[in-house]
Amino acid sequence: MRDHYKRFHLWIKRKRDAKPKRTTVSIHSIVADLLALKLNQKLETPEATRAITKWLDKSLSTWQAYDPELPISQQASFLAIQAIADPKLLKKLNEEFELGKIVIHERMSAKPTM
C-alpha cells in the first residue's frame, strides 16, 4: 500500500530572508502525482521528484501571499491544487468565494506562479 503523502525537501528563499531556509513539505500523493503529470513527468521517478521540488521551491519563494505563520505544507498543497485544477472550476470557486458562500483563509487567496 502506498503512502498517502509525499515529502519534498525544499530551500525556501524569501526576499526578506538573509539566506534560504531548508524545510520539508508533505503533499497528498494524488496531488503530487497530478502535479508531476502537469509538469510532463513520469510518475514515481527521481525526475518527477526533482521537478516537483523545483516547482515548489520557486512557487513558495515567489508567492505574494506566503505567510510564515501558516503551515508550509498547507500552503504548498494550496498552490499545487491551484496549478492542477481546471481553470473553469477555479473561476467558479472564486465566484462562490466573492459571493460569501465559502470562506478561504484570506492570506491564501493569491494565485500561484507557474
PyMOL CGO cylinders between C-alpha atoms (Angstrom):
from pymol import cmd
from pymol.cgo import CYLINDER

trace = [
    CYLINDER, 0.00, 0.00, 0.00, 1.41, 3.35, -0.93, 0.3, 1, 1, 1, 1, 1, 1,
    CYLINDER, 1.41, 3.35, -0.93, 1.96, 6.21, 1.45, 0.3, 1, 1, 1, 1, 1, 1,
    CYLINDER, 1.96, 6.21, 1.45, -0.78, 8.82, 1.34, 0.3, 1, 1, 1, 1, 1, 1,
    CYLINDER, -0.78, 8.82, 1.34, 1.65, 11.74, 1.45, 0.3, 1, 1, 1, 1, 1, 1,
    CYLINDER, 1.65, 11.74, 1.45, 4.87, 12.52, -0.36, 0.3, 1, 1, 1, 1, 1, 1,
    CYLINDER, 4.87, 12.52, -0.36, 7.60, 14.57, 1.26, 0.3, 1, 1, 1, 1, 1, 1,
    CYLINDER, 7.60, 14.57, 1.26, 9.67, 17.18, -0.54, 0.3, 1, 1, 1, 1, 1, 1,
    CYLINDER, 9.67, 17.18, -0.54, 12.78, 18.83, 0.88, 0.3, 1, 1, 1, 1, 1, 1,
    CYLINDER, 12.78, 18.83, 0.88, 12.94, 22.49, -0.12, 0.3, 1, 1, 1, 1, 1, 1,
    CYLINDER, 12.94, 22.49, -0.12, 15.14, 25.53, 0.20, 0.3, 1, 1, 1, 1, 1, 1,
    CYLINDER, 15.14, 25.53, 0.20, 12.75, 28.48, 0.50, 0.3, 1, 1, 1, 1, 1, 1,
    CYLINDER, 12.75, 28.48, 0.50, 14.29, 31.85, -0.34, 0.3, 1, 1, 1, 1, 1, 1,
    CYLINDER, 14.29, 31.85, -0.34, 12.13, 34.81, 0.59, 0.3, 1, 1, 1, 1, 1, 1,
    CYLINDER, 12.13, 34.81, 0.59, 13.22, 38.39, -0.19, 0.3, 1, 1, 1, 1, 1, 1,
    CYLINDER, 13.22, 38.39, -0.19, 13.31, 39.32, 3.50, 0.3, 1, 1, 1, 1, 1, 1,
    CYLINDER, 13.31, 39.32, 3.50, 15.39, 36.27, 4.45, 0.3, 1, 1, 1, 1, 1, 1,
    CYLINDER, 15.39, 36.27, 4.45, 19.14, 36.60, 4.59, 0.3, 1, 1, 1, 1, 1, 1,
    CYLINDER, 19.14, 36.60, 4.59, 19.62, 33.06, 3.33, 0.3, 1, 1, 1, 1, 1, 1,
    CYLINDER, 19.62, 33.06, 3.33, 17.46, 30.18, 2.07, 0.3, 1, 1, 1, 1, 1, 1,
    CYLINDER, 17.46, 30.18, 2.07, 15.61, 28.20, 4.73, 0.3, 1, 1, 1, 1, 1, 1,
    CYLINDER, 15.61, 28.20, 4.73, 15.53, 24.41, 4.48, 0.3, 1, 1, 1, 1, 1, 1,
    CYLINDER, 15.53, 24.41, 4.48, 12.17, 22.83, 5.14, 0.3, 1, 1, 1, 1, 1, 1,
    CYLINDER, 12.17, 22.83, 5.14, 10.16, 19.73, 4.33, 0.3, 1, 1, 1, 1, 1, 1,
    CYLINDER, 10.16, 19.73, 4.33, 6.61, 19.80, 3.00, 0.3, 1, 1, 1, 1, 1, 1,
    CYLINDER, 6.61, 19.80, 3.00, 4.13, 16.95, 2.73, 0.3, 1, 1, 1, 1, 1, 1,
    CYLINDER, 4.13, 16.95, 2.73, 1.63, 16.86, -0.11, 0.3, 1, 1, 1, 1, 1, 1,
    CYLINDER, 1.63, 16.86, -0.11, -1.05, 14.23, -0.64, 0.3, 1, 1, 1, 1, 1, 1,
    CYLINDER, -1.05, 14.23, -0.64, 0.26, 11.66, -3.12, 0.3, 1, 1, 1, 1, 1, 1,
    CYLINDER, 0.26, 11.66, -3.12, -2.65, 12.19, -5.55, 0.3, 1, 1, 1, 1, 1, 1,
    CYLINDER, -2.65, 12.19, -5.55, -1.96, 15.93, -5.70, 0.3, 1, 1, 1, 1, 1, 1,
    CYLINDER, -1.96, 15.93, -5.70, 1.78, 15.30, -6.10, 0.3, 1, 1, 1, 1, 1, 1,
    CYLINDER, 1.78, 15.30, -6.10, 1.16, 12.79, -8.90, 0.3, 1, 1, 1, 1, 1, 1,
    CYLINDER, 1.16, 12.79, -8.90, -1.19, 15.16, -10.72, 0.3, 1, 1, 1, 1, 1, 1,
    CYLINDER, -1.19, 15.16, -10.72, 1.38, 17.95, -10.40, 0.3, 1, 1, 1, 1, 1, 1,
    CYLINDER, 1.38, 17.95, -10.40, 4.07, 15.63, -11.82, 0.3, 1, 1, 1, 1, 1, 1,
    CYLINDER, 4.07, 15.63, -11.82, 1.84, 14.93, -14.81, 0.3, 1, 1, 1, 1, 1, 1,
    CYLINDER, 1.84, 14.93, -14.81, 1.16, 18.66, -15.23, 0.3, 1, 1, 1, 1, 1, 1,
    CYLINDER, 1.16, 18.66, -15.23, 4.94, 19.15, -15.29, 0.3, 1, 1, 1, 1, 1, 1,
    CYLINDER, 4.94, 19.15, -15.29, 5.22, 16.44, -18.02, 0.3, 1, 1, 1, 1, 1, 1,
    CYLINDER, 5.22, 16.44, -18.02, 6.99, 13.93, -15.77, 0.3, 1, 1, 1, 1, 1, 1,
    CYLINDER, 6.99, 13.93, -15.77, 6.63, 10.16, -15.47, 0.3, 1, 1, 1, 1, 1, 1,
    CYLINDER, 6.63, 10.16, -15.47, 5.19, 9.16, -12.11, 0.3, 1, 1, 1, 1, 1, 1,
    CYLINDER, 5.19, 9.16, -12.11, 7.33, 7.70, -9.34, 0.3, 1, 1, 1, 1, 1, 1,
    CYLINDER, 7.33, 7.70, -9.34, 10.65, 8.74, -10.88, 0.3, 1, 1, 1, 1, 1, 1,
    CYLINDER, 10.65, 8.74, -10.88, 13.54, 10.76, -9.46, 0.3, 1, 1, 1, 1, 1, 1,
    CYLINDER, 13.54, 10.76, -9.46, 12.98, 13.25, -12.29, 0.3, 1, 1, 1, 1, 1, 1,
    CYLINDER, 12.98, 13.25, -12.29, 9.37, 13.78, -11.17, 0.3, 1, 1, 1, 1, 1, 1,
    CYLINDER, 9.37, 13.78, -11.17, 10.51, 14.37, -7.59, 0.3, 1, 1, 1, 1, 1, 1,
    CYLINDER, 10.51, 14.37, -7.59, 13.13, 16.89, -8.76, 0.3, 1, 1, 1, 1, 1, 1,
    CYLINDER, 13.13, 16.89, -8.76, 10.60, 18.69, -10.99, 0.3, 1, 1, 1, 1, 1, 1,
    CYLINDER, 10.60, 18.69, -10.99, 8.03, 18.95, -8.18, 0.3, 1, 1, 1, 1, 1, 1,
    CYLINDER, 8.03, 18.95, -8.18, 10.68, 20.09, -5.69, 0.3, 1, 1, 1, 1, 1, 1,
    CYLINDER, 10.68, 20.09, -5.69, 11.92, 22.77, -8.09, 0.3, 1, 1, 1, 1, 1, 1,
    CYLINDER, 11.92, 22.77, -8.09, 8.36, 23.92, -8.79, 0.3, 1, 1, 1, 1, 1, 1,
    CYLINDER, 8.36, 23.92, -8.79, 7.52, 24.08, -5.07, 0.3, 1, 1, 1, 1, 1, 1,
    CYLINDER, 7.52, 24.08, -5.07, 10.77, 25.95, -4.30, 0.3, 1, 1, 1, 1, 1, 1,
    CYLINDER, 10.77, 25.95, -4.30, 10.01, 28.58, -6.93, 0.3, 1, 1, 1, 1, 1, 1,
    CYLINDER, 10.01, 28.58, -6.93, 6.28, 28.83, -6.20, 0.3, 1, 1, 1, 1, 1, 1,
    CYLINDER, 6.28, 28.83, -6.20, 6.65, 29.23, -2.44, 0.3, 1, 1, 1, 1, 1, 1,
    CYLINDER, 6.65, 29.23, -2.44, 9.62, 31.59, -2.77, 0.3, 1, 1, 1, 1, 1, 1,
    CYLINDER, 9.62, 31.59, -2.77, 7.78, 33.95, -5.14, 0.3, 1, 1, 1, 1, 1, 1,
    CYLINDER, 7.78, 33.95, -5.14, 4.20, 33.65, -3.87, 0.3, 1, 1, 1, 1, 1, 1,
    CYLINDER, 4.20, 33.65, -3.87, 2.99, 37.04, -2.67, 0.3, 1, 1, 1, 1, 1, 1,
    CYLINDER, 2.99, 37.04, -2.67, 0.57, 35.58, -0.10, 0.3, 1, 1, 1, 1, 1, 1,
    CYLINDER, 0.57, 35.58, -0.10, 3.20, 33.36, 1.59, 0.3, 1, 1, 1, 1, 1, 1,
    CYLINDER, 3.20, 33.36, 1.59, 2.74, 33.56, 5.34, 0.3, 1, 1, 1, 1, 1, 1,
    CYLINDER, 2.74, 33.56, 5.34, 5.42, 32.13, 7.67, 0.3, 1, 1, 1, 1, 1, 1,
    CYLINDER, 5.42, 32.13, 7.67, 2.76, 31.86, 10.40, 0.3, 1, 1, 1, 1, 1, 1,
    CYLINDER, 2.76, 31.86, 10.40, 0.72, 29.29, 8.41, 0.3, 1, 1, 1, 1, 1, 1,
    CYLINDER, 0.72, 29.29, 8.41, 1.78, 25.66, 7.97, 0.3, 1, 1, 1, 1, 1, 1,
    CYLINDER, 1.78, 25.66, 7.97, 4.10, 25.43, 4.95, 0.3, 1, 1, 1, 1, 1, 1,
    CYLINDER, 4.10, 25.43, 4.95, 2.66, 22.08, 3.79, 0.3, 1, 1, 1, 1, 1, 1,
    CYLINDER, 2.66, 22.08, 3.79, -0.82, 23.60, 3.73, 0.3, 1, 1, 1, 1, 1, 1,
    CYLINDER, -0.82, 23.60, 3.73, 0.40, 26.48, 1.58, 0.3, 1, 1, 1, 1, 1, 1,
    CYLINDER, 0.40, 26.48, 1.58, 2.31, 24.12, -0.75, 0.3, 1, 1, 1, 1, 1, 1,
    CYLINDER, 2.31, 24.12, -0.75, -0.79, 21.95, -1.19, 0.3, 1, 1, 1, 1, 1, 1,
    CYLINDER, -0.79, 21.95, -1.19, -2.90, 25.03, -1.89, 0.3, 1, 1, 1, 1, 1, 1,
    CYLINDER, -2.90, 25.03, -1.89, -0.54, 26.15, -4.66, 0.3, 1, 1, 1, 1, 1, 1,
    CYLINDER, -0.54, 26.15, -4.66, -0.30, 22.66, -6.16, 0.3, 1, 1, 1, 1, 1, 1,
    CYLINDER, -0.30, 22.66, -6.16, -4.08, 22.26, -6.24, 0.3, 1, 1, 1, 1, 1, 1,
    CYLINDER, -4.08, 22.26, -6.24, -4.48, 25.65, -7.91, 0.3, 1, 1, 1, 1, 1, 1,
    CYLINDER, -4.48, 25.65, -7.91, -1.87, 24.66, -10.50, 0.3, 1, 1, 1, 1, 1, 1,
    CYLINDER, -1.87, 24.66, -10.50, -3.60, 21.39, -11.44, 0.3, 1, 1, 1, 1, 1, 1,
    CYLINDER, -3.60, 21.39, -11.44, -7.26, 22.39, -11.10, 0.3, 1, 1, 1, 1, 1, 1,
    CYLINDER, -7.26, 22.39, -11.10, -9.42, 23.08, -14.13, 0.3, 1, 1, 1, 1, 1, 1,
    CYLINDER, -9.42, 23.08, -14.13, -9.47, 26.87, -14.71, 0.3, 1, 1, 1, 1, 1, 1,
    CYLINDER, -9.47, 26.87, -14.71, -13.28, 26.77, -15.02, 0.3, 1, 1, 1, 1, 1, 1,
    CYLINDER, -13.28, 26.77, -15.02, -13.54, 25.20, -11.57, 0.3, 1, 1, 1, 1, 1, 1,
    CYLINDER, -13.54, 25.20, -11.57, -11.16, 27.78, -10.10, 0.3, 1, 1, 1, 1, 1, 1,
    CYLINDER, -11.16, 27.78, -10.10, -13.26, 30.56, -11.63, 0.3, 1, 1, 1, 1, 1, 1,
    CYLINDER, -13.26, 30.56, -11.63, -16.43, 29.06, -10.14, 0.3, 1, 1, 1, 1, 1, 1,
    CYLINDER, -16.43, 29.06, -10.14, -14.71, 28.69, -6.76, 0.3, 1, 1, 1, 1, 1, 1,
    CYLINDER, -14.71, 28.69, -6.76, -13.61, 32.34, -6.84, 0.3, 1, 1, 1, 1, 1, 1,
    CYLINDER, -13.61, 32.34, -6.84, -17.16, 33.41, -7.72, 0.3, 1, 1, 1, 1, 1, 1,
    CYLINDER, -17.16, 33.41, -7.72, -18.55, 31.43, -4.77, 0.3, 1, 1, 1, 1, 1, 1,
    CYLINDER, -18.55, 31.43, -4.77, -15.90, 32.98, -2.55, 0.3, 1, 1, 1, 1, 1, 1,
    CYLINDER, -15.90, 32.98, -2.55, -16.75, 36.50, -3.73, 0.3, 1, 1, 1, 1, 1, 1,
    CYLINDER, -16.75, 36.50, -3.73, -20.44, 35.86, -3.06, 0.3, 1, 1, 1, 1, 1, 1,
    CYLINDER, -20.44, 35.86, -3.06, -19.56, 34.84, 0.51, 0.3, 1, 1, 1, 1, 1, 1,
    CYLINDER, -19.56, 34.84, 0.51, -20.78, 31.27, 0.06, 0.3, 1, 1, 1, 1, 1, 1,
    CYLINDER, -20.78, 31.27, 0.06, -17.41, 29.81, 1.05, 0.3, 1, 1, 1, 1, 1, 1,
    CYLINDER, -17.41, 29.81, 1.05, -14.61, 31.02, 3.22, 0.3, 1, 1, 1, 1, 1, 1,
    CYLINDER, -14.61, 31.02, 3.22, -10.95, 30.60, 2.29, 0.3, 1, 1, 1, 1, 1, 1,
    CYLINDER, -10.95, 30.60, 2.29, -8.29, 31.93, 4.59, 0.3, 1, 1, 1, 1, 1, 1,
    CYLINDER, -8.29, 31.93, 4.59, -7.75, 35.48, 3.32, 0.3, 1, 1, 1, 1, 1, 1,
    CYLINDER, -7.75, 35.48, 3.32, -3.97, 35.11, 3.41, 0.3, 1, 1, 1, 1, 1, 1,
    CYLINDER, -3.97, 35.11, 3.41, -4.16, 32.18, 0.98, 0.3, 1, 1, 1, 1, 1, 1,
    CYLINDER, -4.16, 32.18, 0.98, -6.11, 33.74, -1.87, 0.3, 1, 1, 1, 1, 1, 1,
    CYLINDER, -6.11, 33.74, -1.87, -3.34, 34.88, -4.23, 0.3, 1, 1, 1, 1, 1, 1,
    CYLINDER, -3.34, 34.88, -4.23, -2.72, 32.98, -7.46, 0.3, 1, 1, 1, 1, 1, 1,
    CYLINDER, -2.72, 32.98, -7.46, 0.38, 30.79, -7.73, 0.3, 1, 1, 1, 1, 1, 1,
    CYLINDER, 0.38, 30.79, -7.73, 3.14, 31.39, -10.23, 0.3, 1, 1, 1, 1, 1, 1,
    CYLINDER, 3.14, 31.39, -10.23, 3.63, 28.73, -12.84, 0.3, 1, 1, 1, 1, 1, 1,
]
cmd.load_cgo(trace, "trace")
